[in-house]
């Protein structure tokens, strides 16, 4: 064993500080970039935010009427700021945000306002905590009774007499039908008809209004009113039960229809467009450690400005490509979505696939369809018989439609669905159908048949 120095020639890939900062800025969304720029402005004296100029005679000239009143009555603006009337209505928007309750907290508060015995109140709060994210009670009654040291009958009684009486209506239901029934008013004739339909004609609900009206012994007009009422019932009254962190988003790209019917692309002018070099210290000669610090600050400032320009240019390139490749999606919605991958966009805009991933990951776009995630523009595809491709989303919707239209007593198998799609020109295997069916949350044909028999 010995120690010695050896010269070795080799190559390795290393990211420069400038490239590292560019990639970091590119991967940030608008909210994160605002925070990063704010921190950089505080730490770098050579960067500043351009102030908006307020032009106009009204902003430059004093208000003569106001000046005259001050001269006659005295300028008491400072006194008015500290009078009780001025402090009576503070700006409490942040307090309102902090006091916003989740649905779970609201249910606990409602339970506390109900008159009941202490034991029933304890069980009611435990039942509220055991509700799932949809607002349903799906816990095992026997196990919950053992945990609370009470009887199953007490659990059921508290659930039905306390929890299911809380708002929103339908909370604490044990099944979908019970959830819908809890939302109906016994004194309303339309709700009474809806209750009959749910209890006695649940398997015939997909029949026409005429056929269902004949079965229920009512007029077609009343049946139309009943169907309209059923559509307004909420099958998931507990959404947001346990609360979720509010996520604030800001669009990185705006797609809008132009006068000629084409899609126009715009990168919004956010706060970072006003970042510039501070000219106060331009030409100043620094010495010693101060010179070293200011040189590093100047490099960082120039790198940041370059990274911001590159980010804006890259967003516009990618947005223009998406507007051209997914125009049908922007015009007609998800049914117009075409197969598109990150690699397809990367090849068209002549950038690396990882760069496209950074541009689209965690970012949103404002479109004629609303605010959507940019990753929604991308979809895998399946080959068709004519040599083209169809998006996975459209295939999934077709599978869902086939299952929803199947005879209740004879559910179609995955192989039958694959054969049907192949006959329609989509080349798909049975295992792929099973994968998409599971992604849609649909059970197998045997389970669907078992549910129908019940």
Secondary structure, DSSP 4 states (H G I P E B T S, - for coil): ----------------HHHHHHHHHHHS-HHHHHHHHHHHHHH-TTEEEPPPP--SHHHHS--HHHHHHHHHH---HHHHHTSHHHHHS---HHHHHHTPPPHHHHHHHHHHHS---HHHHHHHHHHHHH--TTS---S-HHHHHHHHTS-HHHHHHHHHHTGGGSSSTTTT-SSHHHHHHHTS-TT-HHHHHHHHHHHH-GGGTTS-HHHHHHHHTS-HHHHHHHHHHHHTS-S-TTTTTT--------EEEEEEE-TTSPEEEE----GGGGEEE-GGGTTPPP-HHHHHHHHHHHHHHHHHHHHHHHHHHHHHHHHHHHHHHTHHHHHH-GGG---B-HHHHHHHHT--HHHHHHHHTT-EEEETTEEEEGGGG-B-EEEBTTS-EEEHHHHHHHHHHHHHTS-TTSPPPHHHHHHHHHHTTB---HHHHHHHHHHTTPPPHHHHHHHHH-
